[in-house]
Every structure is written in C-alpha cells, then in structure tokens.
Amino acid sequence: MRKSSPLRPLIGRIRNKSLRRKVSEVVQNLQIQIGDAVYTGISFEDSPAGLSRHHSYPGGLVEHIAATAKIAFAFCDAVEEVYKGKVDRDLVLAGIILHDIFKPFTYEVNDGSYLTTHLGERLDHLTLAVAELVRRDFPLDLIHIVCAHHGGQAGPIWARTLEALICHLADQADSQLNGQVLRAARYLSRRVIGEEPSQFTSKEAFEVIRSKAVEGWEGARMTLEKIRQRRLGSN
C-alpha cells in the first residue's frame, strides 16, 4: 500500500493490531491467483464502484468506501448512545474497507467505458472476496460481514450479526444516495442540454442538483456549461 493510499487513515483506526495488519496486507497486495493465472485488475484508486448504478466513474470505489465508513460510524454511534447496545467497531470498519475491495478485478476500461472482465464474468467481487479472505485466514465474523453486505435478497445470505447488519445498511444507504443523485443529474442534463456528459462524477452531480434547487433551470444550465468548460480545459 503506497503512503498516499486513501485507505491508510481508515485502516489506522482499526484498534486490533492483528486485524489491522491483515487488512493492510490485503490492500497492499491486491492480486488473486487462480491456477497459473494471476489477476491484478485496474488501479484501485481509479476504479469505479459500479458499472452504472452508483459511483460509476474513476475514483468511485474510494469515495464509496469512505462515505460508507462514515455512515457506518453514525449507525454505531446510534446503537451505542441511543440504544445502549455494543458494537465491535473494528469488525465494522474492517468489513467496510474489504467489502468491495476486489471490484477492480471485475472491471476493465474500453474507449472510456467500463466493461466486465473475463474474470468478472465468471466470479463476482463478493465471491472473490470471500474466497480470498478464507484463504488468508480472516476471522469468520469478518468474512460473514463481507458475504452478507448485499443482504439476503441481493446476496447469498442475510446479516446474522449486528456488525454485518450495520455494514449492509451503510453500504445500501450510500449506494442509493450516490445512484439517485447521479440519475437526477443525468435527467437534468438531458432536459437542459439534450445530452449527458460522460461519466458524471459525484462532485459534478451534486453541483447540478444544487444549482437546480437554488437557481432553477437556468442555474442547472450554467452549471452544466461550467462542467463542460472544466473538462475541455483539463484535456
């Protein structure tokens, strides 16, 4: 893991030294070997967290993990301060960091668009993560968090621990927040300028939504023009 890794501050908050070391080792060595083939995927820092539904832009995976961690911490605070319950925050944090960590293995870039890799067509990121965490001898309760983070309707198993439930709900909340904001920004763009900018980032999408709410359609149009000019200037 490079010193500039965006996950370093989160990993540093894991208090259990053994768990912190194991999580760090996964992030430092993001590769999977199946038979004689070694897979590394696209850059973790540049990876999206989804192909289209949420965080579907470069850097989206890092943003998703960071935002999901904040939401999960808020759930932990509510459980402990309001409901007087007990939560293993180390497990929650480790689960958030690792729940989507193998998504880059399932994506590739082609002409500016994201496609599913050969590996991703055969094994999804959740299956890859569970297999690798078992291989690396992670605690069962942490593997369960990763396995259950999609919930029983969209994944293989329901959350059976409080920590797994918190991670599932936090993941779901951030995915829906980001996905709905992106969809709203795309809709406004189609209405205002008749097309969608390729790969809206979260910053751009929130800008468009805010400008429409505060300044109306003309505000949205002006913001979209600013985004276009910024993109032209960066090329």
Secondary structure as UniProt FT lines:
FT   TURN            3..4
FT   TURN            6..7
FT   HELIX           8..12
FT   HELIX           17..28
FT   STRAND          32..34
FT   TURN            35..36
FT   STRAND          37..39
FT   TURN            44..46
FT   TURN            58..59
FT   HELIX           60..81
FT   HELIX           89..98
FT   TURN            99..102
FT   HELIX           103..106
FT   STRAND          107..110
FT   TURN            111..112
FT   STRAND          113..116
FT   TURN            118..122
FT   HELIX           125..135
FT   TURN            136..137
FT   HELIX           140..147
FT   TURN            148..150
FT   HELIX           151..154
FT   HELIX           162..193
FT   TURN            198..199
FT   HELIX           202..234
//
